[in-house]
């Protein structure tokens, strides 16, 4: 039952959104950006610009989407519309997993050197990271946190979890806090253990990158199956 005040109670927090948020903590592209900023002359300013602009953009998009999902249909038809949206997202996720498995879809490309930390030097993001400045770090913060399949699925789950606007906004903020946990941790540790932090990022992201295809196939397959089954069950009379 939604809270009358619109605040998010523990029983109204979407466990689906929390699981999806945890899956965003370590992503090769964002880790590459953090690694590049740690190697720059003034990493603190770069990290602050990256986090503030990226978080503001991503959270604003999230709030906008959940509000649109909450109000785009009549109240009595909202549950059905969200179930259908969940099925569509699930089908796309399954298609992505199948494409990766068959080789028709390629995983995001990275540089095989340096533990997979460097994005394609010819890409726009790669060029921004090659000559970092505060404005460029801010732009990269946005580009490495553009809404993707998992974020849309999480926003749909958040919309279904509570009717209160405040509760939805809080959950969007929590999701993005997880998404920006790695750069936030780097900001805290950059003045204390910068060398150890870079080494940790190199090893952790290298491990993720080497198994990225398998991780994406399993994650997208599980997400898609869950959303399709859940949506079908919700549509049954």
MIGU-767223 format. One record per residue: residue number from 0; residue in three letters; y, z, x of N, C-alpha, C in turn; chain. Coordinates in Angstrom, 3 decimals. Layout:
<NUM 'ALA' <Y Z X> <Y Z X> <Y Z X> 'A'>,
...
***
This chain:
<0 'UNK' <-1.197 0.000 0.852> <0.000 0.000 0.000> <1.240 0.000 0.883> 'A'>,
<1 'UNK' <2.145 -0.941 0.692> <3.354 -0.979 1.495> <4.195 0.264 1.317> 'A'>,
<2 'UNK' <4.862 0.631 2.371> <5.733 1.795 2.312> <6.979 1.476 1.509> 'A'>,
<3 'UNK' <7.378 2.356 0.563> <8.559 2.091 -0.244> <9.810 1.900 0.583> 'A'>,
<4 'UNK' <9.897 2.547 1.706> <11.106 2.451 2.535> <11.156 1.188 3.369> 'A'>,
<5 'UNK' <10.028 0.483 3.409> <9.994 -0.748 4.189> <9.650 -0.538 5.646> 'A'>,
<6 'UNK' <9.451 0.724 6.075> <9.065 0.970 7.447> <7.578 0.743 7.609> 'A'>,
<7 'UNK' <7.149 0.532 8.868> <5.750 0.212 9.122> <4.953 1.483 9.362> 'A'>,
<8 'UNK' <4.041 1.805 8.460> <3.119 2.909 8.691> <1.967 2.399 9.543> 'A'>,
<9 'UNK' <1.186 3.350 10.093> <0.069 2.979 10.954> <-0.921 2.097 10.208> 'A'>,
<10 'UNK' <-1.176 2.409 8.913> <-2.155 1.638 8.165> <-1.632 0.271 7.754> 'A'>,
<11 'UNK' <-0.328 -0.002 8.004> <0.240 -1.303 7.669> <0.397 -2.193 8.893> 'A'>,
<12 'UNK' <0.106 -1.695 10.066> <0.196 -2.492 11.278> <-1.020 -3.400 11.361> 'A'>,
<13 'UNK' <-0.789 -4.674 11.560> <-1.879 -5.648 11.575> <-2.715 -5.522 12.849> 'A'>,
<14 'UNK' <-4.012 -5.184 12.729> <-4.862 -5.149 13.930> <-5.052 -6.543 14.522> 'A'>,
<15 'UNK' <-5.034 -7.572 13.673> <-5.158 -8.943 14.179> <-4.002 -9.268 15.110> 'A'>,
<16 'UNK' <-2.780 -8.914 14.689> <-1.607 -9.194 15.516> <-1.665 -8.428 16.837> 'A'>,
<17 'UNK' <-2.167 -7.194 16.812> <-2.273 -6.413 18.041> <-3.274 -7.034 19.010> 'A'>,
<18 'UNK' <-4.417 -7.489 18.497> <-5.422 -8.141 19.356> <-4.843 -9.421 19.960> 'A'>,
<19 'UNK' <-4.157 -10.208 19.134> <-3.545 -11.436 19.634> <-2.458 -11.122 20.664> 'A'>,
<20 'UNK' <-1.724 -10.031 20.456> <-0.686 -9.641 21.414> <-1.300 -9.283 22.766> 'A'>,
<21 'UNK' <-2.418 -8.578 22.749> <-3.084 -8.198 24.001> <-3.513 -9.428 24.792> 'A'>,
<22 'UNK' <-3.858 -10.503 24.075> <-4.318 -11.718 24.757> <-3.179 -12.438 25.477> 'A'>,
<23 'UNK' <-1.931 -12.044 25.220> <-0.787 -12.732 25.825> <-0.272 -12.046 27.084> 'A'>,
<24 'UNK' <-0.821 -10.890 27.430> <-0.251 -10.094 28.527> <-0.281 -10.859 29.851> 'A'>,
<25 'UNK' <-1.419 -11.488 30.157> <-1.543 -12.241 31.407> <-1.755 -13.714 31.072> 'A'>,
<26 'UNK' <-0.707 -14.513 31.323> <-0.792 -15.958 31.117> <-0.335 -16.631 32.399> 'A'>,
<27 'UNK' <-1.091 -17.620 32.889> <-0.772 -18.222 34.192> <0.653 -18.734 34.323> 'A'>,
<28 'UNK' <1.195 -19.372 33.271> <2.533 -19.948 33.392> <3.600 -18.875 33.554> 'A'>,
<29 'UNK' <3.543 -17.840 32.715> <4.534 -16.775 32.827> <4.337 -15.980 34.111> 'A'>,
<30 'UNK' <3.085 -15.796 34.537> <2.839 -15.100 35.800> <3.394 -15.894 36.975> 'A'>,
<31 'UNK' <3.311 -17.231 36.898> <3.882 -18.069 37.952> <5.389 -17.878 38.039> 'A'>,
<32 'UNK' <6.039 -17.794 36.872> <7.483 -17.582 36.854> <7.839 -16.234 37.476> 'A'>,
<33 'UNK' <7.091 -15.190 37.105> <7.343 -13.855 37.656> <7.131 -13.852 39.163> 'A'>,
<34 'UNK' <6.064 -14.503 39.610> <5.759 -14.567 41.036> <6.896 -15.242 41.793> 'A'>,
<35 'UNK' <7.425 -16.350 41.234> <8.518 -17.073 41.886> <9.775 -16.208 41.960> 'A'>,
<36 'UNK' <10.053 -15.449 40.910> <11.240 -14.602 40.915> <11.105 -13.448 41.897> 'A'>,
<37 'UNK' <9.899 -12.925 42.041> <9.684 -11.836 43.004> <9.919 -12.306 44.432> 'A'>,
<38 'UNK' <9.688 -13.591 44.683> <9.873 -14.131 46.029> <11.315 -14.545 46.298> 'A'>,
<39 'UNK' <12.180 -14.481 45.287> <13.567 -14.896 45.441> <14.398 -13.774 46.076> 'A'>,
<40 'UNK' <15.640 -14.108 46.414> <16.505 -13.155 47.118> <16.903 -11.974 46.236> 'A'>,
<41 'UNK' <17.190 -12.222 44.960> <17.616 -11.156 44.050> <16.720 -11.152 42.817> 'A'>,
<42 'UNK' <15.518 -10.645 42.958> <14.557 -10.720 41.853> <14.948 -9.909 40.622> 'A'>,
<43 'UNK' <15.669 -8.810 40.811> <16.010 -7.963 39.666> <16.873 -8.706 38.664> 'A'>,
<44 'UNK' <17.896 -9.394 39.124> <18.773 -10.150 38.220> <18.012 -11.274 37.532> 'A'>,
<45 'UNK' <17.143 -11.940 38.274> <16.367 -13.040 37.700> <15.410 -12.534 36.626> 'A'>,
<46 'UNK' <14.737 -11.435 36.917> <13.795 -10.874 35.949> <14.504 -10.395 34.687> 'A'>,
<47 'UNK' <15.674 -9.778 34.866> <16.437 -9.329 33.695> <16.834 -10.503 32.806> 'A'>,
<48 'UNK' <17.319 -11.582 33.414> <17.702 -12.763 32.635> <16.486 -13.363 31.946> 'A'>,
<49 'UNK' <15.381 -13.426 32.655> <14.126 -13.972 32.114> <13.654 -13.176 30.897> 'A'>,
<50 'UNK' <13.658 -11.851 31.018> <13.159 -10.993 29.949> <14.103 -10.985 28.749> 'A'>,
<51 'UNK' <15.395 -10.777 29.010> <16.352 -10.640 27.906> <16.429 -11.920 27.080> 'A'>,
<52 'UNK' <16.592 -13.053 27.741> <16.740 -14.314 27.003> <15.430 -14.739 26.360> 'A'>,
<53 'UNK' <14.338 -14.594 27.100> <13.049 -14.969 26.542> <12.664 -14.099 25.356> 'A'>,
<54 'UNK' <12.860 -12.784 25.484> <12.512 -11.861 24.398> <13.384 -12.125 23.173> 'A'>,
<55 'UNK' <14.683 -12.293 23.400> <15.598 -12.527 22.273> <15.229 -13.790 21.521> 'A'>,
<56 'UNK' <14.919 -14.856 22.242> <14.551 -16.118 21.600> <13.242 -15.982 20.831> 'A'>,
<57 'UNK' <12.219 -15.453 21.497> <10.904 -15.361 20.876> <10.913 -14.424 19.669> 'A'>,
<58 'UNK' <11.584 -13.273 19.808> <11.643 -12.328 18.698> <12.423 -12.904 17.524> 'A'>,
<59 'UNK' <13.514 -13.618 17.811> <14.300 -14.224 16.732> <13.489 -15.258 15.972> 'A'>,
<60 'UNK' <12.743 -16.085 16.704> <11.877 -17.071 16.053> <10.825 -16.367 15.211> 'A'>,
<61 'UNK' <10.249 -15.303 15.749> <9.225 -14.563 15.017> <9.742 -13.960 13.729> 'A'>,
<62 'UNK' <10.906 -13.319 13.798> <11.497 -12.721 12.595> <11.802 -13.806 11.564> 'A'>,
<63 'UNK' <12.343 -14.924 12.023> <12.657 -16.028 11.108> <11.407 -16.538 10.415> 'A'>,
<64 'UNK' <10.334 -16.699 11.172> <9.091 -17.229 10.601> <8.496 -16.268 9.582> 'A'>,
<65 'UNK' <8.430 -14.966 9.898> <7.824 -14.029 8.945> <8.661 -13.919 7.677> 'A'>,
<66 'UNK' <9.970 -14.031 7.814> <10.813 -13.993 6.618> <10.628 -15.253 5.772> 'A'>,
<67 'UNK' <10.481 -16.387 6.429> <10.224 -17.623 5.688> <8.857 -17.582 5.014> 'A'>,
<68 'UNK' <7.859 -17.077 5.729> <6.522 -16.977 5.137> <6.514 -16.008 3.955> 'A'>,
<69 'UNK' <7.383 -15.018 4.008> <7.432 -14.030 2.922> <8.127 -14.578 1.685> 'A'>,
<70 'UNK' <9.010 -15.546 1.857> <9.822 -15.962 0.719> <9.690 -17.393 0.280> 'A'>,
<71 'UNK' <8.747 -18.143 0.881> <8.691 -19.575 0.556> <7.867 -19.876 -0.687> 'A'>,
<72 'UNK' <7.177 -18.878 -1.241> <6.409 -19.085 -2.464> <6.718 -17.971 -3.456> 'A'>,
<73 'UNK' <6.303 -18.157 -4.697> <6.444 -17.105 -5.710> <5.598 -15.910 -5.299> 'A'>,
<74 'UNK' <6.024 -14.680 -5.624> <5.266 -13.494 -5.212> <3.793 -13.551 -5.596> 'A'>,
<75 'UNK' <3.487 -14.072 -6.784> <2.094 -14.090 -7.224> <1.257 -15.124 -6.483> 'A'>,
<76 'UNK' <1.923 -16.078 -5.800> <1.188 -17.125 -5.093> <1.188 -16.913 -3.583> 'A'>,
<77 'UNK' <1.829 -15.845 -3.097> <1.964 -15.660 -1.660> <0.627 -15.429 -0.971> 'A'>,
<78 'UNK' <-0.258 -14.629 -1.579> <-1.542 -14.358 -0.951> <-2.344 -15.643 -0.763> 'A'>,
<79 'UNK' <-2.345 -16.499 -1.780> <-3.081 -17.748 -1.689> <-2.474 -18.667 -0.627> 'A'>,
<80 'UNK' <-1.137 -18.720 -0.587> <-0.471 -19.583 0.390> <-0.762 -19.126 1.817> 'A'>,
<81 'UNK' <-0.757 -17.815 2.039> <-1.033 -17.302 3.377> <-2.485 -17.526 3.760> 'A'>,
<82 'UNK' <-3.389 -17.427 2.788> <-4.800 -17.700 3.068> <-4.989 -19.156 3.479> 'A'>,
<83 'UNK' <-4.312 -20.063 2.767> <-4.399 -21.488 3.107> <-3.816 -21.741 4.493> 'A'>,
<84 'UNK' <-2.679 -21.094 4.796> <-2.078 -21.243 6.116> <-3.020 -20.739 7.200> 'A'>,
<85 'UNK' <-3.693 -19.619 6.921> <-4.662 -19.088 7.878> <-5.792 -20.069 8.132> 'A'>,
<86 'UNK' <-6.263 -20.733 7.071> <-7.329 -21.725 7.228> <-6.842 -22.901 8.075> 'A'>,
<87 'UNK' <-5.618 -23.349 7.824> <-5.057 -24.463 8.596> <-4.943 -24.088 10.073> 'A'>,
<88 'UNK' <-4.405 -22.885 10.349> <-4.274 -22.432 11.735> <-5.659 -22.320 12.379> 'A'>,
<89 'UNK' <-6.618 -21.789 11.623> <-7.972 -21.661 12.138> <-8.602 -23.001 12.450> 'A'>,
<90 'UNK' <-8.373 -23.994 11.582> <-8.920 -25.326 11.812> <-8.317 -25.960 13.071> 'A'>,
<91 'UNK' <-7.010 -25.772 13.250> <-6.358 -26.293 14.454> <-6.922 -25.612 15.697> 'A'>,
<92 'UNK' <-7.131 -24.293 15.605> <-7.681 -23.547 16.732> <-9.093 -24.025 17.077> 'A'>,
<93 'UNK' <-9.919 -24.253 16.059> <-11.271 -24.760 16.300> <-11.227 -26.165 16.899> 'A'>,
<94 'UNK' <-10.288 -26.993 16.423> <-10.152 -28.328 16.983> <-9.744 -28.289 18.445> 'A'>,
<95 'UNK' <-8.854 -27.346 18.779> <-8.432 -27.193 20.166> <-9.604 -26.759 21.045> 'A'>,
<96 'UNK' <-10.389 -25.799 20.557> <-11.558 -25.335 21.309> <-12.552 -26.476 21.501> 'A'>,
<97 'UNK' <-12.783 -27.255 20.446> <-13.711 -28.385 20.548> <-13.188 -29.437 21.519> 'A'>,
<98 'UNK' <-11.877 -29.673 21.497> <-11.295 -30.632 22.423> <-11.442 -30.204 23.868> 'A'>,
<99 'UNK' <-11.226 -28.910 24.151> <-11.422 -28.396 25.503> <-12.878 -28.507 25.927> 'A'>,
<100 'UNK' <-13.776 -28.195 25.009> <-15.201 -28.222 25.319> <-15.678 -29.637 25.625> 'A'>,
<101 'UNK' <-15.154 -30.608 24.886> <-15.580 -31.999 25.072> <-14.835 -32.701 26.200> 'A'>,
<102 'UNK' <-13.746 -32.109 26.653> <-12.948 -32.731 27.696> <-11.848 -33.637 27.179> 'A'>,
<103 'UNK' <-11.754 -33.804 25.858> <-10.703 -34.643 25.287> <-9.327 -33.993 25.409> 'A'>,
<104 'UNK' <-9.316 -32.671 25.456> <-8.070 -31.918 25.641> <-8.154 -31.222 26.983> 'A'>,
<105 'UNK' <-7.097 -31.322 27.770> <-7.056 -30.692 29.076> <-6.298 -29.379 28.986> 'A'>,
<106 'UNK' <-6.774 -28.369 29.703> <-6.048 -27.105 29.770> <-4.740 -27.316 30.519> 'A'>,
<107 'UNK' <-3.754 -26.408 30.307> <-2.482 -26.537 31.030> <-2.704 -26.638 32.525> 'A'>,
<108 'UNK' <-2.081 -27.606 33.129> <-2.326 -27.883 34.549> <-1.592 -26.904 35.435> 'A'>,
<109 'UNK' <-2.213 -26.502 36.514> <-1.570 -25.672 37.527> <-1.910 -26.207 38.891> 'A'>,
<110 'UNK' <-1.290 -25.684 39.898> <-1.554 -26.093 41.259> <-2.786 -25.353 41.746> 'A'>,
<111 'UNK' <-3.733 -26.062 42.284> <-4.954 -25.428 42.763> <-4.690 -24.530 43.956> 'A'>,
<112 'UNK' <-3.589 -24.762 44.655> <-3.248 -23.912 45.780> <-2.567 -22.643 45.291> 'A'>,
<113 'UNK' <-2.502 -21.680 46.191> <-1.797 -20.421 45.906> <-2.369 -19.701 44.701> 'A'>,
<114 'UNK' <-3.702 -19.797 44.534> <-4.359 -19.067 43.467> <-4.027 -19.564 42.093> 'A'>,
<115 'UNK' <-3.519 -20.827 41.996> <-3.184 -21.353 40.678> <-1.878 -20.824 40.139> 'A'>,
<116 'UNK' <-1.070 -20.199 40.998> <0.164 -19.605 40.507> <1.275 -20.623 40.284> 'A'>,
<117 'UNK' <1.269 -21.704 41.014> <2.370 -22.654 40.910> <2.109 -23.691 39.831> 'A'>,
<118 'UNK' <3.030 -23.870 38.876> <2.889 -24.946 37.915> <3.126 -26.283 38.586> 'A'>,
<119 'UNK' <2.851 -27.359 37.896> <3.049 -28.698 38.422> <4.485 -28.845 38.928> 'A'>,
<120 'UNK' <4.616 -29.188 40.212> <5.950 -29.290 40.816> <6.790 -30.378 40.160> 'A'>,
<121 'UNK' <6.140 -31.361 39.549> <6.865 -32.428 38.889> <7.292 -32.094 37.482> 'A'>,
<122 'UNK' <6.795 -30.984 36.930> <7.162 -30.603 35.564> <8.564 -30.004 35.552> 'A'>,
<123 'UNK' <9.157 -29.961 34.365> <10.508 -29.424 34.239> <10.544 -27.957 34.635> 'A'>,
<124 'UNK' <9.552 -27.185 34.174> <9.492 -25.765 34.533> <9.310 -25.613 36.039> 'A'>,
<125 'UNK' <8.451 -26.464 36.634> <8.240 -26.398 38.073> <9.512 -26.640 38.852> 'A'>,
<126 'UNK' <10.335 -27.578 38.387> <11.605 -27.856 39.069> <12.569 -26.684 38.938> 'A'>,
<127 'UNK' <12.568 -26.007 37.783> <13.435 -24.844 37.610> <13.029 -23.713 38.546> 'A'>,
<128 'UNK' <11.719 -23.526 38.722> <11.239 -22.448 39.578> <11.469 -22.745 41.053> 'A'>,
<129 'UNK' <11.631 -24.028 41.389> <11.829 -24.391 42.790> <13.223 -24.019 43.281> 'A'>,
<130 'UNK' <14.179 -23.902 42.381> <15.556 -23.555 42.769> <16.103 -22.559 41.753> 'A'>,
<131 'UNK' <15.607 -21.349 41.836> <15.915 -20.354 40.817> <17.346 -19.853 40.899> 'A'>,
<132 'UNK' <17.942 -19.685 39.732> <19.233 -19.025 39.572> <19.125 -18.203 38.294> 'A'>,
<133 'UNK' <20.126 -17.380 38.026> <20.080 -16.562 36.816> <20.016 -17.421 35.552> 'A'>,
<134 'UNK' <20.853 -18.457 35.416> <20.745 -19.301 34.213> <19.382 -19.987 34.094> 'A'>,
<135 'UNK' <18.843 -20.444 35.219> <17.542 -21.096 35.176> <16.439 -20.111 34.817> 'A'>,
<136 'UNK' <16.531 -18.896 35.329> <15.550 -17.876 34.973> <15.591 -17.594 33.479> 'A'>,
<137 'UNK' <16.795 -17.588 32.907> <16.931 -17.376 31.467> <16.274 -18.501 30.679> 'A'>,
<138 'UNK' <16.472 -19.732 31.121> <15.871 -20.886 30.438> <14.347 -20.851 30.567> 'A'>,
<139 'UNK' <13.861 -20.519 31.749> <12.416 -20.435 31.954> <11.818 -19.327 31.089> 'A'>,
<140 'UNK' <12.556 -18.239 30.900> <12.084 -17.172 30.019> <11.831 -17.672 28.604> 'A'>,
<141 'UNK' <12.682 -18.587 28.150> <12.500 -19.184 26.824> <11.325 -20.154 26.837> 'A'>,
<142 'UNK' <11.275 -21.040 27.835> <10.278 -22.104 27.866> <8.852 -21.586 28.057> 'A'>,
<143 'UNK' <8.702 -20.467 28.748> <7.361 -19.912 28.934> <6.930 -19.026 27.771> 'A'>,
<144 'UNK' <7.789 -18.911 26.757> <7.439 -18.110 25.582> <7.750 -18.861 24.287> 'A'>,
<145 'UNK' <7.539 -20.169 24.331> <7.667 -20.947 23.108> <6.526 -20.606 22.157> 'A'>,
<146 'UNK' <6.778 -20.582 20.851> <5.726 -20.229 19.894> <4.520 -21.163 20.007> 'A'>,
<147 'UNK' <3.355 -20.579 20.109> <2.109 -21.333 20.172> <1.173 -20.911 19.049> 'A'>,
<148 'UNK' <-0.067 -21.359 19.160> <-1.049 -21.113 18.108> <-1.282 -19.627 17.867> 'A'>,
<149 'UNK' <-1.419 -18.864 18.940> <-1.695 -17.427 18.789> <-0.501 -16.703 18.171> 'A'>,
<150 'UNK' <0.705 -17.100 18.564> <1.888 -16.447 18.012> <2.009 -16.732 16.520> 'A'>,
<151 'UNK' <1.767 -17.979 16.114> <1.845 -18.328 14.695> <0.782 -17.570 13.904> 'A'>,
<152 'UNK' <-0.423 -17.478 14.470> <-1.484 -16.721 13.798> <-1.095 -15.248 13.657> 'A'>,
<153 'UNK' <-0.485 -14.692 14.712> <-0.060 -13.292 14.661> <1.037 -13.094 13.618> 'A'>,
<154 'UNK' <1.974 -14.034 13.531> <3.055 -13.921 12.551> <2.513 -13.997 11.124> 'A'>,
<155 'UNK' <1.520 -14.832 10.910> <0.895 -14.897 9.588> <0.204 -13.581 9.253> 'A'>,
<156 'UNK' <-0.459 -12.987 10.254> <-1.124 -11.692 10.040> <-0.109 -10.596 9.768> 'A'>,
<157 'UNK' <1.010 -10.627 10.480> <2.070 -9.635 10.258> <2.624 -9.766 8.842> 'A'>,
<158 'UNK' <2.830 -10.980 8.402> <3.347 -11.217 7.048> <2.416 -10.642 6.002> 'A'>,
<159 'UNK' <1.111 -10.747 6.233> <0.129 -10.248 5.269> <-0.033 -8.733 5.300> 'A'>,
<160 'UNK' <0.424 -8.082 6.386> <0.103 -6.661 6.577> <1.016 -5.721 5.800> 'A'>,
<161 'UNK' <2.232 -6.144 5.488> <3.177 -5.264 4.809> <4.206 -6.104 4.065> 'A'>,
<162 'UNK' <4.754 -5.549 3.016> <5.790 -6.250 2.262> <7.191 -5.866 2.716> 'A'>,
<163 'UNK' <7.302 -4.825 3.542> <8.609 -4.344 3.977> <9.178 -5.167 5.115> 'A'>,
<164 'UNK' <10.439 -5.568 5.015> <11.076 -6.373 6.052> <11.147 -5.614 7.374> 'A'>,
<165 'UNK' <11.474 -4.324 7.311> <11.581 -3.529 8.533> <10.243 -3.449 9.261> 'A'>,
<166 'UNK' <9.166 -3.279 8.499> <7.840 -3.218 9.101> <7.474 -4.509 9.806> 'A'>,
<167 'UNK' <7.836 -5.636 9.207> <7.540 -6.931 9.828> <8.335 -7.110 11.112> 'A'>,
<168 'UNK' <9.602 -6.720 11.082> <10.444 -6.858 12.271> <9.921 -5.986 13.410> 'A'>,
<169 'UNK' <9.500 -4.763 13.080> <8.945 -3.872 14.103> <7.701 -4.486 14.729> 'A'>,
<170 'UNK' <6.823 -5.061 13.918> <5.592 -5.642 14.446> <5.870 -6.873 15.300> 'A'>,
<171 'UNK' <6.870 -7.663 14.916> <7.262 -8.801 15.763> <7.748 -8.285 17.117> 'A'>,
<172 'UNK' <8.526 -7.203 17.097> <8.996 -6.619 18.345> <7.860 -6.097 19.203> 'A'>,
<173 'UNK' <6.861 -5.468 18.581> <5.713 -4.950 19.322> <4.930 -6.093 19.963> 'A'>,
<174 'UNK' <4.715 -7.166 19.196> <3.995 -8.322 19.744> <4.708 -8.847 20.988> 'A'>,
<175 'UNK' <6.021 -9.009 20.892> <6.772 -9.543 22.025> <6.837 -8.565 23.185> 'A'>,
<176 'UNK' <6.770 -7.272 22.890> <6.722 -6.283 23.973> <5.456 -6.476 24.808> 'A'>,
<177 'UNK' <4.337 -6.748 24.144> <3.109 -7.047 24.877> <3.263 -8.344 25.663> 'A'>,
<178 'UNK' <3.866 -9.352 25.025> <4.019 -10.656 25.647> <4.852 -10.571 26.922> 'A'>,
<179 'UNK' <5.823 -9.672 26.939> <6.701 -9.523 28.096> <6.324 -8.310 28.949> 'A'>,
<180 'UNK' <5.125 -7.784 28.764> <4.714 -6.598 29.515> <4.634 -6.879 31.015> 'A'>,
<181 'UNK' <4.133 -8.051 31.381> <3.993 -8.365 32.805> <5.342 -8.461 33.508> 'A'>,
<182 'UNK' <6.300 -9.264 33.034> <7.610 -9.279 33.699> <8.333 -7.936 33.636> 'A'>,
<183 'UNK' <8.129 -7.167 32.553> <8.761 -5.847 32.463> <8.192 -4.915 33.524> 'A'>,
<184 'UNK' <6.873 -4.954 33.720> <6.260 -4.135 34.761> <6.753 -4.564 36.139> 'A'>,
<185 'UNK' <6.901 -5.876 36.329> <7.418 -6.378 37.607> <8.841 -5.890 37.849> 'A'>,
<186 'UNK' <9.653 -5.837 36.800> <11.031 -5.361 36.936> <11.065 -3.902 37.367> 'A'>,
<187 'UNK' <10.151 -3.095 36.840> <10.098 -1.679 37.191> <9.646 -1.485 38.644> 'A'>,
<188 'UNK' <8.695 -2.315 39.081> <8.073 -2.110 40.388> <8.699 -2.924 41.512> 'A'>,
<189 'UNK' <9.615 -3.835 41.166> <10.100 -4.782 42.174> <10.795 -4.105 43.340> 'A'>,
<190 'UNK' <11.487 -3.010 43.094> <12.194 -2.334 44.183> <11.326 -1.310 44.903> 'A'>,
<191 'UNK' <10.136 -1.066 44.369> <9.275 -0.040 44.949> <8.146 -0.638 45.779> 'A'>,
<192 'UNK' <7.400 -1.566 45.171> <6.254 -2.150 45.855> <6.227 -3.671 45.654> 'A'>,
<193 'UNK' <7.214 -4.389 46.152> <7.272 -5.835 45.900> <6.107 -6.604 46.524> 'A'>,
<194 'UNK' <5.703 -6.244 47.738> <4.620 -6.965 48.406> <3.297 -6.736 47.684> 'A'>,
<195 'UNK' <3.029 -5.465 47.349> <1.792 -5.149 46.631> <1.762 -5.823 45.262> 'A'>,
<196 'UNK' <2.944 -5.898 44.616> <3.027 -6.516 43.295> <2.732 -8.008 43.380> 'A'>,
<197 'UNK' <3.273 -8.686 44.373> <2.994 -10.111 44.536> <1.518 -10.351 44.812> 'A'>,
<198 'UNK' <0.932 -9.515 45.638> <-0.491 -9.669 45.943> <-1.347 -9.451 44.696> 'A'>,
<199 'UNK' <-0.982 -8.451 43.907> <-1.721 -8.198 42.667> <-1.611 -9.385 41.713> 'A'>,
<200 'UNK' <-0.403 -9.920 41.562> <-0.210 -11.084 40.693> <-1.013 -12.277 41.177> 'A'>,
<201 'UNK' <-1.027 -12.481 42.495> <-1.768 -13.607 43.054> <-3.256 -13.502 42.728> 'A'>,
<202 'UNK' <-3.819 -12.324 42.926> <-5.252 -12.152 42.695> <-5.603 -12.198 41.201> 'A'>,
<203 'UNK' <-4.803 -11.500 40.383> <-5.100 -11.442 38.952> <-4.950 -12.807 38.292> 'A'>,
<204 'UNK' <-3.849 -13.478 38.576> <-3.614 -14.774 37.948> <-4.569 -15.820 38.484> 'A'>,
<205 'UNK' <-4.930 -15.722 39.767> <-5.914 -16.640 40.319> <-7.246 -16.511 39.601> 'A'>,
<206 'UNK' <-7.645 -15.270 39.302> <-8.890 -15.041 38.571> <-8.822 -15.635 37.171> 'A'>,
<207 'UNK' <-7.712 -15.399 36.483> <-7.546 -15.947 35.139> <-7.530 -17.471 35.179> 'A'>,
<208 'UNK' <-6.819 -18.040 36.154> <-6.709 -19.494 36.239> <-8.062 -20.150 36.478> 'A'>,
<209 'UNK' <-8.879 -19.554 37.331> <-10.184 -20.153 37.636> <-11.078 -20.207 36.407> 'A'>,
<210 'UNK' <-10.902 -19.257 35.495> <-11.741 -19.219 34.291> <-10.946 -19.545 33.035> 'A'>,
<211 'UNK' <-9.790 -20.186 33.204> <-8.897 -20.398 32.061> <-9.535 -21.258 30.981> 'A'>,
<212 'UNK' <-10.231 -22.313 31.373> <-10.838 -23.208 30.385> <-11.840 -22.444 29.525> 'A'>,
<213 'UNK' <-12.709 -21.676 30.168> <-13.716 -20.914 29.419> <-13.058 -19.866 28.524> 'A'>,
<214 'UNK' <-12.020 -19.215 29.041> <-11.316 -18.197 28.255> <-10.677 -18.824 27.023> 'A'>,
<215 'UNK' <-10.039 -19.981 27.207> <-9.378 -20.654 26.091> <-10.376 -21.121 25.044> 'A'>,
<216 'UNK' <-11.515 -21.645 25.490> <-12.534 -22.115 24.543> <-13.043 -20.957 23.691> 'A'>,
<217 'UNK' <-13.392 -19.856 24.352> <-13.923 -18.699 23.617> <-12.857 -18.105 22.700> 'A'>,
<218 'UNK' <-11.638 -17.921 23.216> <-10.578 -17.303 22.422> <-10.204 -18.161 21.222> 'A'>,
<219 'UNK' <-10.003 -19.462 21.453> <-9.631 -20.355 20.350> <-10.765 -20.495 19.352> 'A'>,
<220 'UNK' <-11.999 -20.529 19.845> <-13.141 -20.633 18.941> <-13.301 -19.403 18.067> 'A'>,
<221 'UNK' <-13.187 -18.235 18.664> <-13.303 -16.998 17.890> <-12.158 -16.859 16.889> 'A'>,
<222 'UNK' <-10.941 -17.157 17.346> <-9.787 -17.066 16.452> <-9.931 -18.029 15.279> 'A'>,
<223 'UNK' <-10.295 -19.270 15.571> <-10.428 -20.258 14.515> <-11.497 -19.897 13.510> 'A'>,
<224 'UNK' <-12.647 -19.456 14.007> <-13.744 -19.074 13.104> <-13.327 -17.917 12.212> 'A'>,
<225 'UNK' <-12.707 -16.919 12.803> <-12.280 -15.750 12.039> <-11.278 -16.131 10.955> 'A'>,
<226 'UNK' <-10.275 -16.934 11.318> <-9.229 -17.284 10.354> <-9.771 -18.148 9.220> 'A'>,
<227 'UNK' <-10.640 -19.083 9.529> <-11.200 -19.940 8.485> <-12.056 -19.129 7.528> 'A'>,
<228 'UNK' <-12.948 -18.300 8.066> <-13.824 -17.479 7.218> <-12.989 -16.516 6.385> 'A'>,
<229 'UNK' <-12.015 -15.863 7.004> <-11.160 -14.910 6.296> <-10.380 -15.608 5.179> 'A'>,
<230 'UNK' <-9.828 -16.781 5.469> <-9.061 -17.492 4.463> <-9.904 -17.941 3.303> 'A'>,
<231 'UNK' <-11.112 -18.424 3.582> <-12.008 -18.866 2.513> <-12.391 -17.690 1.625> 'A'>,
<232 'UNK' <-12.715 -16.553 2.250> <-13.090 -15.355 1.482> <-11.939 -14.913 0.589> 'A'>,
<233 'UNK' <-10.713 -14.963 1.115> <-9.550 -14.541 0.327> <-9.274 -15.481 -0.849> 'A'>,
<234 'UNK' <-9.670 -16.735 -0.746> <-9.444 -17.686 -1.822> <-10.510 -17.645 -2.899> 'A'>,
<235 'UNK' <-11.645 -17.006 -2.579> <-12.725 -16.925 -3.566> <-12.296 -16.042 -4.735> 'A'>,
<236 'UNK' <-12.673 -16.431 -5.970> <-12.286 -15.634 -7.140> <-12.978 -14.283 -7.149> 'A'>,
***
